Amino acid sequence: MSSLLIPNLRDVGETVNLIVGDEILKEGYLFRGGTVNNIFGVHELPPVRSIINLRRGKDQEFDGINNIQIPSKDHLENYETSNKLIKKWIKRILRVMTDSLEWPILVHCSAGKDRTGVITPCILKALDIPESVIIEEYLQSAVVLLNTVTKSKTILKARFTTPLMGKKIV
């Protein structure tokens, strides 16, 4: 699953299963990614019933989708999971996920790598996924973002290079 409209979008179960080489997580149940505000409609979302927005900014509304906003405290280092406020934020998200959400779900922030990159490992740890697999799943964000930058660079070079001279105009 790849989308330029939802940055870093992936099915966590599928990714973990590919890393392990076996089906240990249900696929199509937990998705992670960046902002959904660049898409045009619900048909461009993965097949989810709920969205957890970890950003301070509001998401656009989608018919039939349960939207929950649980922003992090942006002035704090979200990776510092020993911080009491970050622990509280993580516990709140996990409680919402276990108590009141319709699944499948999409968890997202802006780029799908920082706030989402903290929450996804917490979910995987709670499911007893081996630490090496959790790390590998996290590192997939770098691969996805690098591919996106490479594609964008190719497009920009094509647009800003003169066809006759082959020289950049910017």
N, C-alpha and C positions, 0 to 999 in steps of 0.2 A: 504494500500500500504506500503510495507516494503521492504527495500533493504539494504543488508550489503555493497553493492558496492557504493551506494550513501548514505552517512550517513544522518540520521535524515530526510529522504525523506517523505513528506506527501502532500496530497491534502488539501490546506487551506480551501476551500469551504466545503469539506466533514467533516473536523475536526470541523469547526465552527458549521455546521449543527448538528453534533453529540452532541456537547456541549449544544446547544440550545434546541435540540429535535424537531427541525422544519427546513424546507428548507428555509433559508434566504439568502444563497449565492449560486451562480451557481457552481456546482461541476465540476471538470475536467478542470478548467479554470486557476487557479493559484496554482502552486506547489512551495514548499520551500524545501531546503535541503542543504547538504554539497557538497563537490567537486564532479565533474563528471569525473575527470581524472582517476578513477579506473575502469571505465566500458569499455567494449570491443567494443561496437557499439551502434548505434542509437536505436536499438531494445531494449536496456536496459534502455532507458530513459522513463519517463512518456510521454504520447502523447502530446508533446509541439511543437510549431512552433518557439519559441524564448527562449533563455537562457540569463539571466543577471548574469554575474559573478562579484561578489563584492570583489574578491581577487585581489592582485597585479599580481599573476601568471596567465599565459595564460591558457585557456581551450584547450583541444583537439577540433578539428573541426569535425562537424557531417554534412553529406550531408543533405540538405534541412532544416537545422536549422539556424536561425538567431542568431549569437553570438554577444553579446554586453558586453564589459568590462567596469565597472564603479567602480574602486577600491576606498576604503575608504582611508583616510589618516591614515595609521597604527600607526603613532606616537601619534595620538589623541585618547582620550577615546570616542569610538563610541556611548556609552550610554549617553554622555553629549549632548543631543539634543538642548540645549540652546546655544551651541557653534556655532558661525557664520559659520565656515567651515563645521561642521557637518550638519547644516541646509541647506547649499548650496548643499552638497552631496545628502541629502535626496530629495531636490527639483529637482535636476538633474535626479535622478532615477525616481521619479514620473512623471516628464515631458516626459522622454523617454517612459515610460509605457503608457502614454496617447496619445502621438503624433505619435510614429513611430514604434511601435512593432506589430508583428502579434501574436495574442493570439491563444491558451493558452501559458503561459510562466512558466518557472522555474527560481526562484531567488535563488542564492546559494552563499555561502562563503566556508570556509574550512570544518567546522563541521555543518553548518546550524543552528547555535544557537546565535551567537554574532552579526555580521553585518546583517545577515538575520533576526535575532531576533530584530533588530532595525527597519528594513524596513517593515517587515510584519505588525507589529502593526500600523505603519504610514498608510499603505494601508487600513487596517481594520478601523482605525479611520476616514479616508476620506470617507469610505462607511457607516459611522454612526453605526458601530457595537458597542454594549454596552461594556464599559470598562471591566466589569467583564468577558466577553467572550474573549476579547482580552488577558487578563491576563491568562486565562485558556488555550487558544491556545498556548501562549508563553511557559507556563509550560509543555506542551506536549514534548518539547525538552528534558527536564530532564528525563521524563519517557522513551522516546525512547533511549536516551543515556545510562540510567541505564540498560535497557534490553540488549543493545548491549554489555555492559561491563560484564553483567551476563553470556551471551552466550559465550563470549570470555574466561571468567574465567573457565567455564565448559570445553571448548575445550582444554585450556592450561593445566588444571589439568589432563585431560585424557592423554595428550601427555607426561607430565613430571612426571608421577607417575609410578613406576615399577609395572607391573601386579602381580607378585608373592609376593612381600613384602608389597605393598601398601604404600611404603615410597616415599616421594618426592626426586628426584635426583637433584633438583635445590634449 
